[in-house]
Structure formats: C-alpha cells, structure tokens
C-alpha cells in the first residue's frame, strides 16, 4: 500500500468472544499497512451486546466522524443492529463516503443504508471472526482486499446443476432471517431487477423455504432476476423430515419461485468466504459447471 488505510472497528451488535485476541487482529491489520481506530471498549459491554444501545450508536457516530477512517468494520454479528436502526444516522454514513463492512447481523445496516440513502456497503469479513482468530483464512482476506482495491470485483464459483444465465442486475441480500425481519419496514430497500443472494445459520431447510416463500408472497422475488443461495448450515434433520432435506427444498424452490435459483456461493457463516459489494452492478454468467459474478460501480479504496 502506498497510503495508509484507516480502518475503524465498531461493535454495533454482539461483543467480542475473546477480548484477549483483539491485539492480534489489530496487529494483522497494521501488518497490511492499515491504521486501526478501535472504538470497541470491552469494559463497556452491556448484556450480550458490544455496549448499550446508546454506546453502540456512539461507536458508529465516532467512526463516521473520524476523518482518518475510510473503512468501518464490524467486530462481529450476532444481534443488536435491529434495536438501534431508528436512531442510526444513515445520511451521515452516506455523506461520509466510508465503506461499512460485515455480514450476518450487519445485513440490517446494509439494508437500512440502501433503503434510506441508496448508498452501498460491503457484505464482507468481520474483525473478531476473520482477523482475530488464531489462523486466518487467506482466501477470505485476499478476496476482501481485492474487492476493496477495485475498480471491479469478480467471483468465480464451481457449481453443478445451476441454470444457464447471462444477465445483469443490482446485487444485494445477506442473512435471510435478518432480511425477512425487515420486510414491511422502512429499512427494506426496493430493488428492481436485482440479483439476490442469501445465507443463514441454524435454520432448517423448511425455515429457509418458508422465509423465501414470504419474500415471494410479498412481491420481492418477482422483481429480481436471479436468486443465489450461499451457505445454509448448522441445522439438524429429524426423523419427522421423512426425506425433506436441503435438496428436496431446492427442488421445490426451483419449481415454485418466479426466478432462477443458483447454489454454490461461498458466502455465509463459513471460514472461506467471498466479499460482495452490496448494491453494486453485477454481471452473472452461469452454466452447468460454474458461475461468475463480475461487480462494478461500488465504493473502493484504490490504494488498498
């Protein structure tokens, strides 16, 4: 890097699983040439959260106001952003030009930011889970830095059984449960001709199906060009499922939903994970053995 990149760490949702690992994560970012501005204070955690509601809002505001910060990364997900959505200053975030990064619970912030301002963000790594861990995943971090460098970002996935497609649309999505929790609120963006991606953890296939049917019945899916399934894991099948598993769900979705459904996106609660610029223009080319997403028109740091 020819210029130092300022990265702010905030905890808008849960607190750190291991406070002693925070220096390790900071050191790794510094080794990459970044200057870290850490707004998370372990002594100020509240219940399961990275601070009181007011405290977490304060972390966001401080990172936005810091002129030496270009990227704002969430400490972790879990839960918490929904509680503070009405008080987040989305206009200030958009005007700052800072890139907010994270996934899972951060889906609520990505959604609210786009709905309120049209600004774009990153569904990408989080500080605790990707930088503070004992052994980092090179693919995940490299994909993030590549996305941040821009001006375009390409994801190629080997995946069989997908439909043949060649289309362009706005890429958006994230954690499915978080998305559905915002349906019908002012924080759910209206996206036309989109490419929707989803992931989730600890949600049985029937719950994934039910939430996607809710999006369909609410008219959201009819406005999209394609749906891409990321990682859906952490659930346990039971005897009562009687053959109803992920593959059965997938077959039903492909018969029922009003758009093509793809699988194989390396995104979700998994160590090896791509970064997706939420709201970017994406070109999707798919055949029966692979698909490629090429994304452009999103905020970058050219010297990253």
Phi and psi in degrees as GROMACS dihedral restraints (atoms count N, CA, C in turn):
[ dihedral_restraints ]
;  ai    aj    ak    al  type     phi  dphi    fc
    3     4     5     6     1   -89.7    20    10
    4     5     6     7     1   -10.8    20    10
    6     7     8     9     1  -141.5    20    10
    7     8     9    10     1   142.4    20    10
    9    10    11    12     1   -70.4    20    10
   10    11    12    13     1   134.8    20    10
   12    13    14    15     1   -99.5    20    10
   13    14    15    16     1   124.1    20    10
   15    16    17    18     1   -87.2    20    10
   16    17    18    19     1   120.1    20    10
   18    19    20    21     1  -118.2    20    10
   19    20    21    22     1   124.2    20    10
   21    22    23    24     1   -96.7    20    10
   22    23    24    25     1   138.9    20    10
   24    25    26    27     1  -106.5    20    10
   25    26    27    28     1   124.7    20    10
   27    28    29    30     1  -129.4    20    10
   28    29    30    31     1   158.8    20    10
   30    31    32    33     1  -121.8    20    10
   31    32    33    34     1    77.8    20    10
   33    34    35    36     1   -76.1    20    10
   34    35    36    37     1   -13.5    20    10
   36    37    38    39     1  -120.6    20    10
   37    38    39    40     1  -111.4    20    10
   39    40    41    42     1   -79.4    20    10
   40    41    42    43     1   166.9    20    10
   42    43    44    45     1   -88.7    20    10
   43    44    45    46     1   170.9    20    10
   45    46    47    48     1   -68.4    20    10
   46    47    48    49     1   138.8    20    10
   48    49    50    51     1   -70.9    20    10
   49    50    51    52     1   -23.8    20    10
   51    52    53    54     1  -151.1    20    10
   52    53    54    55     1    99.1    20    10
   54    55    56    57     1   -62.2    20    10
   55    56    57    58     1   -29.0    20    10
   57    58    59    60     1   -68.6    20    10
   58    59    60    61     1   -16.1    20    10
   60    61    62    63     1   -88.0    20    10
   61    62    63    64     1    -8.1    20    10
   63    64    65    66     1   -59.7    20    10
   64    65    66    67     1   -45.5    20    10
   66    67    68    69     1   -58.3    20    10
   67    68    69    70     1   -33.7    20    10
   69    70    71    72     1   -64.1    20    10
   70    71    72    73     1   -42.2    20    10
   72    73    74    75     1   -66.3    20    10
   73    74    75    76     1   -41.1    20    10
   75    76    77    78     1   -61.8    20    10
   76    77    78    79     1   -43.0    20    10
   78    79    80    81     1   -61.3    20    10
   79    80    81    82     1   -40.0    20    10
   81    82    83    84     1   -64.6    20    10
   82    83    84    85     1   -41.2    20    10
   84    85    86    87     1   -65.8    20    10
   85    86    87    88     1   -39.3    20    10
   87    88    89    90     1   -65.2    20    10
   88    89    90    91     1   -36.1    20    10
   90    91    92    93     1   -65.5    20    10
   91    92    93    94     1   -25.8    20    10
   93    94    95    96     1   -81.4    20    10
   94    95    96    97     1    -4.4    20    10
   96    97    98    99     1    98.8    20    10
   97    98    99   100     1    17.0    20    10
   99   100   101   102     1   -96.8    20    10
  100   101   102   103     1   155.9    20    10
  102   103   104   105     1  -107.6    20    10
  103   104   105   106     1   120.2    20    10
  105   106   107   108     1   -96.8    20    10
  106   107   108   109     1   130.7    20    10
  108   109   110   111     1  -115.0    20    10
  109   110   111   112     1   102.0    20    10
  111   112   113   114     1   -94.3    20    10
  112   113   114   115     1   112.7    20    10
  114   115   116   117     1  -100.4    20    10
  115   116   117   118     1     5.2    20    10
  117   118   119   120     1   -93.6    20    10
  118   119   120   121     1   127.3    20    10
  120   121   122   123     1  -120.6    20    10
  121   122   123   124     1   108.9    20    10
  123   124   125   126     1   -55.3    20    10
  124   125   126   127     1   -31.9    20    10
  126   127   128   129     1   -68.8    20    10
  127   128   129   130     1   -12.9    20    10
  129   130   131   132     1  -105.5    20    10
  130   131   132   133     1    12.3    20    10
  132   133   134   135     1   -64.2    20    10
  133   134   135   136     1   152.2    20    10
  135   136   137   138     1  -133.1    20    10
  136   137   138   139     1   117.9    20    10
  138   139   140   141     1    52.4    20    10
  139   140   141   142     1  -126.4    20    10
  141   142   143   144     1   -88.8    20    10
  142   143   144   145     1     1.1    20    10
  144   145   146   147     1  -100.4    20    10
  145   146   147   148     1   163.2    20    10
  147   148   149   150     1   -81.2    20    10
  148   149   150   151     1    29.4    20    10
  150   151   152   153     1   141.0    20    10
  151   152   153   154     1   170.9    20    10
  153   154   155   156     1   -64.6    20    10
  154   155   156   157     1   168.9    20    10
  156   157   158   159     1   -56.8    20    10
  157   158   159   160     1   -46.3    20    10
  159   160   161   162     1   -64.2    20    10
  160   161   162   163     1   -38.3    20    10
  162   163   164   165     1   -65.4    20    10
  163   164   165   166     1   -40.2    20    10
  165   166   167   168     1   -71.2    20    10
  166   167   168   169     1   -36.8    20    10
  168   169   170   171     1   -61.6    20    10
  169   170   171   172     1   -37.8    20    10
  171   172   173   174     1   -64.0    20    10
  172   173   174   175     1   -37.0    20    10
  174   175   176   177     1   -63.3    20    10
  175   176   177   178     1   -44.6    20    10
  177   178   179   180     1   -61.1    20    10
  178   179   180   181     1   -47.7    20    10
  180   181   182   183     1   -62.9    20    10
  181   182   183   184     1   -39.9    20    10
  183   184   185   186     1   -65.6    20    10
  184   185   186   187     1   -41.2    20    10
  186   187   188   189     1   -65.5    20    10
  187   188   189   190     1   -39.6    20    10
  189   190   191   192     1   -65.0    20    10
  190   191   192   193     1   -37.6    20    10
  192   193   194   195     1   -78.9    20    10
  193   194   195   196     1   -16.0    20    10
  195   196   197   198     1   -74.8    20    10
  196   197   198   199     1   110.3    20    10
  198   199   200   201     1   -68.9    20    10
  199   200   201   202     1   -15.3    20    10
  201   202   203   204     1   -92.6    20    10
  202   203   204   205     1     6.4    20    10
  204   205   206   207     1  -109.2    20    10
  205   206   207   208     1   130.7    20    10
  207   208   209   210     1  -110.9    20    10
  208   209   210   211     1   -26.1    20    10
  210   211   212   213     1  -127.4    20    10
  211   212   213   214     1   135.4    20    10
  213   214   215   216     1  -118.0    20    10
  214   215   216   217     1   115.7    20    10
  216   217   218   219     1  -111.8    20    10
  217   218   219   220     1   134.8    20    10
  219   220   221   222     1   -72.4    20    10
  220   221   222   223     1   141.4    20    10
  222   223   224   225     1   -60.5    20    10
  223   224   225   226     1   -50.6    20    10
  225   226   227   228     1  -163.7    20    10
  226   227   228   229     1  -178.9    20    10
  228   229   230   231     1   -97.9    20    10
  229   230   231   232     1  -103.5    20    10
  231   232   233   234     1    67.9    20    10
  232   233   234   235     1  -111.8    20    10
  234   235   236   237     1  -151.8    20    10
  235   236   237   238     1   145.9    20    10
  237   238   239   240     1   158.9    20    10
  238   239   240   241     1   -30.4    20    10
  240   241   242   243     1   -67.7    20    10
  241   242   243   244     1   -36.1    20    10
  243   244   245   246     1   -56.2    20    10
  244   245   246   247     1   -34.9    20    10
  246   247   248   249     1   -65.0    20    10
  247   248   249   250     1   -28.5    20    10
  249   250   251   252     1  -111.9    20    10
  250   251   252   253     1     2.9    20    10
  252   253   254   255     1   -50.0    20    10
  253   254   255   256     1   -46.3    20    10
  255   256   257   258     1   -64.0    20    10
  256   257   258   259     1   -17.4    20    10
  258   259   260   261     1  -109.1    20    10
  259   260   261   262     1     0.6    20    10
  261   262   263   264     1   -73.7    20    10
  262   263   264   265     1   132.7    20    10
  264   265   266   267     1   -86.1    20    10
  265   266   267   268     1    83.8    20    10
  267   268   269   270     1   -65.9    20    10
  268   269   270   271     1   -33.3    20    10
  270   271   272   273     1   -61.9    20    10
  271   272   273   274     1   -40.6    20    10
  273   274   275   276     1   -65.3    20    10
  274   275   276   277     1   -40.3    20    10
  276   277   278   279     1   -60.8    20    10
  277   278   279   280     1   -47.9    20    10
  279   280   281   282     1   -63.7    20    10
  280   281   282   283     1   -43.7    20    10
  282   283   284   285     1   -67.6    20    10
  283   284   285   286     1   -27.8    20    10
  285   286   287   288     1   -69.5    20    10
  286   287   288   289     1   -25.3    20    10
  288   289   290   291     1    74.0    20    10
  289   290   291   292     1     5.9    20    10
  291   292   293   294     1   -75.4    20    10
  292   293   294   295     1   147.9    20    10
  294   295   296   297     1   -95.8    20    10
  295   296   297   298     1   116.0    20    10
  297   298   299   300     1   -90.7    20    10
  298   299   300   301     1   132.3    20    10
  300   301   302   303     1  -126.9    20    10
  301   302   303   304     1   138.5    20    10
  303   304   305   306     1   157.5    20    10
  304   305   306   307     1   177.0    20    10
  306   307   308   309     1  -144.8    20    10
  307   308   309   310     1  -165.8    20    10
  309   310   311   312     1    60.2    20    10
  310   311   312   313     1  -115.0    20    10
  312   313   314   315     1   -61.7    20    10
  313   314   315   316     1   -25.7    20    10
  315   316   317   318     1   -65.6    20    10
  316   317   318   319     1   -13.1    20    10
  318   319   320   321     1   -54.3    20    10
  319   320   321   322     1   -36.8    20    10
  321   322   323   324     1   -62.9    20    10
  322   323   324   325     1   -38.2    20    10
  324   325   326   327     1   -71.6    20    10
  325   326   327   328     1   -42.8    20    10
  327   328   329   330     1   -56.3    20    10
  328   329   330   331     1   -46.4    20    10
  330   331   332   333     1   -64.6    20    10
  331   332   333   334     1   -48.5    20    10
  333   334   335   336     1   -63.0    20    10
  334   335   336   337     1   -40.4    20    10
  336   337   338   339     1   -63.1    20    10
  337   338   339   340     1   -43.4    20    10
  339   340   341   342     1   -69.2    20    10
  340   341   342   343     1   -42.4    20    10
  342   343   344   345     1   -63.0    20    10
  343   344   345   346     1   -40.1    20    10
  345   346   347   348     1   -83.8    20    10
  346   347   348   349     1   -33.0    20    10
  348   349   350   351     1  -130.8    20    10
  349   350   351   352     1   -17.4    20    10
  351   352   353   354     1    81.8    20    10
  352   353   354   355     1     0.3    20    10
  354   355   356   357     1   -72.4    20    10
  355   356   357   358     1   155.5    20    10
  357   358   359   360     1  -106.6    20    10
  358   359   360   361     1   159.0    20    10
  360   361   362   363     1  -147.9    20    10
  361   362   363   364     1  -172.1    20    10
  363   364   365   366     1  -120.5    20    10
  364   365   366   367     1   126.3    20    10
  366   367   368   369     1   -85.3    20    10
  367   368   369   370     1    96.4    20    10
  369   370   371   372     1  -147.3    20    10
  370   371   372   373     1  -160.6    20    10
  372   373   374   375     1   -65.9    20    10
  373   374   375   376     1   163.4    20    10
  375   376   377   378     1  -124.3    20    10
  376   377   378   379     1   152.4    20    10
  378   379   380   381     1   -60.7    20    10
  379   380   381   382     1   -52.5    20    10
  381   382   383   384     1   -67.0    20    10
  382   383   384   385     1   -46.0    20    10
  384   385   386   387     1   -80.7    20    10
  385   386   387   388     1   -18.3    20    10
  387   388   389   390     1  -119.1    20    10
  388   389   390   391     1   -26.0    20    10
  390   391   392   393     1  -109.6    20    10
  391   392   393   394     1   -27.3    20    10
  393   394   395   396     1   -90.2    20    10
  394   395   396   397     1   -13.5    20    10
  396   397   398   399     1   -66.1    20    10
  397   398   399   400     1   160.9    20    10
  399   400   401   402     1   -61.3    20    10
  400   401   402   403     1   -44.5    20    10
  402   403   404   405     1  -126.6    20    10
  403   404   405   406     1   114.2    20    10
  405   406   407   408     1   -75.4    20    10
  406   407   408   409     1   161.2    20    10
  408   409   410   411     1  -100.6    20    10
  409   410   411   412     1   109.9    20    10
  411   412   413   414     1   -55.7    20    10
  412   413   414   415     1   -42.0    20    10
  414   415   416   417     1   -58.9    20    10
  415   416   417   418     1   -46.1    20    10
  417   418   419   420     1   -62.9    20    10
  418   419   420   421     1   -47.0    20    10
  420   421   422   423     1   -70.7    20    10
  421   422   423   424     1   -41.0    20    10
  423   424   425   426     1   -61.8    20    10
  424   425   426   427     1   -40.8    20    10
  426   427   428   429     1   -63.7    20    10
  427   428   429   430     1   -37.6    20    10
  429   430   431   432     1   -65.2    20    10
  430   431   432   433     1   -49.4    20    10
  432   433   434   435     1   -63.3    20    10
  433   434   435   436     1   -36.1    20    10
  435   436   437   438     1   -64.8    20    10
  436   437   438   439     1   -42.3    20    10
  438   439   440   441     1   -63.1    20    10
  439   440   441   442     1   -43.0    20    10
  441   442   443   444     1   -65.8    20    10
  442   443   444   445     1   -33.8    20    10
  444   445   446   447     1   -69.3    20    10
  445   446   447   448     1   -36.2    20    10
  447   448   449   450     1    61.5    20    10
  448   449   450   451     1  -165.4    20    10
  450   451   452   453     1   -80.8    20    10
  451   452   453   454     1    -8.9    20    10
  453   454   455   456     1  -127.5    20    10
  454   455   456   457     1   165.1    20    10
  456   457   458   459     1  -140.4    20    10
  457   458   459   460     1   127.6    20    10
  459   460   461   462     1  -118.2    20    10
  460   461   462   463     1   133.3    20    10
  462   463   464   465     1  -118.9    20    10
  463   464   465   466     1   125.7    20    10
  465   466   467   468     1  -118.6    20    10
  466   467   468   469     1   125.1    20    10
  468   469   470   471     1  -123.1    20    10
  469   470   471   472     1   131.8    20    10
  471   472   473   474     1   -83.0    20    10
  472   473   474   475     1   118.2    20    10
  474   475   476   477     1  -154.3    20    10
  475   476   477   478     1   128.7    20    10
  477   478   479   480     1   -98.1    20    10
  478   479   480   481     1   155.9    20    10
  480   481   482   483     1    85.5    20    10
  481   482   483   484     1     2.3    20    10
  483   484   485   486     1   -83.9    20    10
  484   485   486   487     1   155.5    20    10
  486   487   488   489     1   -71.5    20    10
  487   488   489   490     1   157.7    20    10
  489   490   491   492     1   -81.3    20    10
  490   491   492   493     1   124.1    20    10
  492   493   494   495     1  -141.2    20    10
  493   494   495   496     1   153.1    20    10
  495   496   497   498     1  -150.1    20    10
  496   497   498   499     1    98.1    20    10
  498   499   500   501     1  -149.6    20    10
  499   500   501   502     1   167.3    20    10
  501   502   503   504     1  -132.2    20    10
  502   503   504   505     1   140.6    20    10
  504   505   506   507     1  -168.3    20    10
  505   506   507   508     1   178.3    20    10
  507   508   509   510     1   -81.1    20    10
  508   509   510   511     1   124.5    20    10
  510   511   512   513     1   -91.3    20    10
  511   512   513   514     1   131.8    20    10
  513   514   515   516     1  -159.6    20    10
  514   515   516   517     1   166.2    20    10
  516   517   518   519     1   143.9    20    10
  517   518   519   520     1  -142.8    20    10
  519   520   521   522     1   134.8    20    10
  520   521   522   523     1  -143.5    20    10
  522   523   524   525     1   -70.3    20    10
  523   524   525   526     1   123.0    20    10
  525   526   527   528     1   -64.1    20    10
  526   527   528   529     1   -43.2    20    10
  528   529   530   531     1   -61.7    20    10
  529   530   531   532     1   -39.4    20    10
  531   532   533   534     1   -65.8    20    10
  532   533   534   535     1   -41.5    20    10
  534   535   536   537     1   -60.9    20    10
  535   536   537   538     1   -49.5    20    10
  537   538   539   540     1   -64.5    20    10
  538   539   540   541     1   -31.4    20    10
  540   541   542   543     1   -65.9    20    10
  541   542   543   544     1   -20.4    20    10
  543   544   545   546     1   -98.2    20    10
  544   545   546   547     1    -5.8    20    10
  546   547   548   549     1   -58.8    20    10
  547   548   549   550     1   131.0    20    10
  549   550   551   552     1    87.2    20    10
  550   551   552   553     1    -0.5    20    10
  552   553   554   555     1  -103.7    20    10
  553   554   555   556     1   170.8    20    10
  555   556   557   558     1   -73.1    20    10
  556   557   558   559     1    -4.9    20    10
  558   559   560   561     1   -98.7    20    10
  559   560   561   562     1     5.5    20    10
  561   562   563   564     1  -100.4    20    10
  562   563   564   565     1   111.0    20    10
  564   565   566   567     1   -70.6    20    10
  565   566   567   568     1   149.5    20    10
  567   568   569   570     1   -93.0    20    10
  568   569   570   571     1   110.4    20    10
  570   571   572   573     1  -116.8    20    10
  571   572   573   574     1   121.1    20    10
  573   574   575   576     1   -99.4    20    10
  574   575   576   577     1   143.2    20    10
  576   577   578   579     1    53.8    20    10
  577   578   579   580     1    45.5    20    10
  579   580   581   582     1   -93.2    20    10
  580   581   582   583     1   163.8    20    10
  582   583   584   585     1  -111.5    20    10
  583   584   585   586     1   109.5    20    10
  585   586   587   588     1   -97.8    20    10
  586   587   588   589     1   129.6    20    10
  588   589   590   591     1  -117.8    20    10
  589   590   591   592     1   145.9    20    10
  591   592   593   594     1  -138.7    20    10
  592   593   594   595     1   156.2    20    10
  594   595   596   597     1  -149.0    20    10
  595   596   597   598     1   164.6    20    10
  597   598   599   600     1  -167.5    20    10
  598   599   600   601     1   164.3    20    10
  600   601   602   603     1  -133.4    20    10
  601   602   603   604     1   141.1    20    10
  603   604   605   606     1    60.8    20    10
  604   605   606   607     1    28.5    20    10
  606   607   608   609     1  -118.0    20    10
  607   608   609   610     1   116.9    20    10
  609   610   611   612     1   -57.8    20    10
  610   611   612   613     1   150.5    20    10
  612   613   614   615     1   -51.4    20    10
  613   614   615   616     1   -35.3    20    10
  615   616   617   618     1   -67.6    20    10
  616   617   618   619     1   -29.4    20    10
  618   619   620   621     1   -73.2    20    10
  619   620   621   622     1   -38.3    20    10
  621   622   623   624     1   -59.7    20    10
  622   623   624   625     1   -47.2    20    10
  624   625   626   627     1   -58.1    20    10
  625   626   627   628     1   -47.0    20    10
  627   628   629   630     1   -61.2    20    10
  628   629   630   631     1   -41.9    20    10
  630   631   632   633     1   -69.2    20    10
  631   632   633   634     1   -38.2    20    10
  633   634   635   636     1   -68.2    20    10
  634   635   636   637     1   -36.5    20    10
  636   637   638   639     1   -63.5    20    10
  637   638   639   640     1   -35.4    20    10
  639   640   641   642     1   -63.6    20    10
  640   641   642   643     1   -43.2    20    10
  642   643   644   645     1   -63.4    20    10
  643   644   645   646     1   -37.3    20    10
  645   646   647   648     1   -66.0    20    10
  646   647   648   649     1   -48.5    20    10
  648   649   650   651     1   -68.3    20    10
  649   650   651   652     1   -20.5    20    10
  651   652   653   654     1   -86.0    20    10
  652   653   654   655     1    -2.6    20    10
  654   655   656   657     1    88.1    20    10
  655   656   657   658     1     4.8    20    10
  657   658   659   660     1   -72.3    20    10
  658   659   660   661     1   -46.2    20    10
  660   661   662   663     1   -69.3    20    10
  661   662   663   664     1   -28.6    20    10
  663   664   665   666     1   -65.2    20    10
  664   665   666   667     1   -19.7    20    10
  666   667   668   669     1   -90.2    20    10
  667   668   669   670     1    -3.3    20    10
  669   670   671   672     1  -103.0    20    10
  670   671   672   673     1   155.8    20    10
  672   673   674   675     1   -91.8    20    10
  673   674   675   676     1   -27.1    20    10
  675   676   677   678     1  -160.4    20    10
  676   677   678   679     1   155.4    20    10
  678   679   680   681     1  -122.6    20    10
  679   680   681   682     1   128.6    20    10
  681   682   683   684     1  -117.0    20    10
  682   683   684   685     1   123.9    20    10
  684   685   686   687     1   -89.7    20    10
  685   686   687   688     1   124.3    20    10
  687   688   689   690     1   -88.2    20    10
  688   689   690   691     1  -151.9    20    10
  690   691   692   693     1   -73.3    20    10
  691   692   693   694     1   131.4    20    10
  693   694   695   696     1  -128.3    20    10
  694   695   696   697     1   104.3    20    10
  696   697   698   699     1  -149.7    20    10
  697   698   699   700     1  -179.2    20    10
  699   700   701   702     1    88.7    20    10
  700   701   702   703     1     1.9    20    10
  702   703   704   705     1   -97.6    20    10
  703   704   705   706     1   167.5    20    10
  705   706   707   708     1  -126.6    20    10
  706   707   708   709     1   127.3    20    10
  708   709   710   711     1   -77.0    20    10
  709   710   711   712     1   154.3    20    10
  711   712   713   714     1  -128.0    20    10
  712   713   714   715     1   166.7    20    10
  714   715   716   717     1   -58.0    20    10
  715   716   717   718     1   -33.1    20    10
  717   718   719   720     1   -66.1    20    10
  718   719   720   721     1   -18.2    20    10
  720   721   722   723     1   -67.9    20    10
  721   722   723   724     1   -30.1    20    10
  723   724   725   726     1    50.6    20    10
  724   725   726   727     1    48.8    20    10
  726   727   728   729     1    96.0    20    10
  727   728   729   730     1    -7.8    20    10
  729   730   731   732     1   -82.9    20    10
  730   731   732   733     1   106.2    20    10
  732   733   734   735     1  -132.8    20    10
  733   734   735   736     1  -167.0    20    10
  735   736   737   738     1   -59.4    20    10
  736   737   738   739     1   -43.1    20    10
  738   739   740   741     1   -64.7    20    10
  739   740   741   742     1   -38.9    20    10
  741   742   743   744     1   -64.6    20    10
  742   743   744   745     1   -41.7    20    10
  744   745   746   747     1   -61.4    20    10
  745   746   747   748     1   -45.6    20    10
  747   748   749   750     1   -60.7    20    10
  748   749   750   751     1   -43.5    20    10
  750   751   752   753     1   -61.2    20    10
  751   752   753   754     1   -41.5    20    10
  753   754   755   756     1   -65.3    20    10
  754   755   756   757     1   -43.3    20    10
  756   757   758   759     1   -61.3    20    10
  757   758   759   760     1   -42.2    20    10
  759   760   761   762     1   -68.0    20    10
  760   761   762   763     1   -26.3    20    10
  762   763   764   765     1   -81.7    20    10
  763   764   765   766     1   -24.6    20    10
  765   766   767   768     1  -108.4    20    10
  766   767   768   769     1   -40.4    20    10
  768   769   770   771     1   -73.1    20    10
  769   770   771   772     1   150.0    20    10
  771   772   773   774     1   -86.2    20    10
  772   773   774   775     1    31.5    20    10
  774   775   776   777     1  -159.9    20    10
  775   776   777   778     1   158.0    20    10
  777   778   779   780     1   -66.7    20    10
  778   779   780   781     1   143.1    20    10
  780   781   782   783     1  -117.5    20    10
  781   782   783   784     1   124.7    20    10
  783   784   785   786     1  -112.9    20    10
  784   785   786   787     1   155.8    20    10
  786   787   788   789     1  -126.6    20    10
  787   788   789   790     1   167.3    20    10
  789   790   791   792     1   107.4    20    10
  790   791   792   793     1     5.5    20    10
  792   793   794   795     1   -75.9    20    10
  793   794   795   796     1   126.1    20    10
  795   796   797   798     1   -82.1    20    10
  796   797   798   799     1    74.9    20    10
  798   799   800   801     1  -148.1    20    10
  799   800   801   802     1   136.1    20    10
  801   802   803   804     1   140.5    20    10
  802   803   804   805     1  -156.2    20    10
  804   805   806   807     1   -85.4    20    10
  805   806   807   808     1    61.7    20    10
  807   808   809   810     1  -134.3    20    10
  808   809   810   811     1   152.9    20    10
  810   811   812   813     1   -65.2    20    10
  811   812   813   814     1   -42.8    20    10
  813   814   815   816     1   -91.4    20    10
  814   815   816   817     1   111.6    20    10
  816   817   818   819     1  -147.1    20    10
  817   818   819   820     1   139.6    20    10
  819   820   821   822     1   -85.2    20    10
  820   821   822   823     1   162.6    20    10
  822   823   824   825     1  -104.7    20    10
  823   824   825   826     1   135.0    20    10
  825   826   827   828     1  -123.3    20    10
  826   827   828   829     1   119.8    20    10
  828   829   830   831     1   -73.7    20    10
  829   830   831   832     1   106.1    20    10
  831   832   833   834     1   -65.8    20    10
  832   833   834   835     1   118.5    20    10
  834   835   836   837     1    99.0    20    10
  835   836   837   838     1    -1.3    20    10
  837   838   839   840     1   -70.2    20    10
  838   839   840   841     1   163.7    20    10
  840   841   842   843     1   -83.7    20    10
  841   842   843   844     1   127.4    20    10
  843   844   845   846     1  -125.9    20    10
  844   845   846   847     1   137.6    20    10
  846   847   848   849     1  -102.3    20    10
  847   848   849   850     1   124.9    20    10
  849   850   851   852     1  -114.0    20    10
  850   851   852   853     1   119.1    20    10
  852   853   854   855     1  -121.8    20    10
  853   854   855   856     1   123.4    20    10
  855   856   857   858     1  -135.5    20    10
  856   857   858   859     1   144.3    20    10
  858   859   860   861     1  -134.8    20    10
  859   860   861   862     1  -163.8    20    10
  861   862   863   864     1   -80.2    20    10
  862   863   864   865     1    -1.6    20    10
  864   865   866   867     1  -121.9    20    10
  865   866   867   868     1   -17.5    20    10
  867   868   869   870     1  -163.1    20    10
  868   869   870   871     1   167.0    20    10
  870   871   872   873     1  -142.5    20    10
  871   872   873   874     1   156.4    20    10
  873   874   875   876     1  -133.0    20    10
  874   875   876   877     1   133.0    20    10
  876   877   878   879     1  -112.1    20    10
  877   878   879   880     1   123.8    20    10
  879   880   881   882     1  -116.6    20    10
  880   881   882   883     1   117.3    20    10
  882   883   884   885     1  -113.2    20    10
  883   884   885   886     1   142.6    20    10
  885   886   887   888     1  -147.1    20    10
  886   887   888   889     1   177.2    20    10
  888   889   890   891     1    58.1    20    10
  889   890   891   892     1    57.0    20    10
  891   892   893   894     1  -144.3    20    10
  892   893   894   895     1   160.2    20    10
  894   895   896   897     1   -69.8    20    10
  895   896   897   898     1   138.7    20    10
  897   898   899   900     1  -138.3    20    10
  898   899   900   901     1   168.1    20    10
  900   901   902   903     1  -118.7    20    10
  901   902   903   904     1   100.3    20    10
  903   904   905   906     1   -60.4    20    10
  904   905   906   907     1   -19.8    20    10
  906   907   908   909     1   -99.3    20    10
  907   908   909   910     1     8.5    20    10
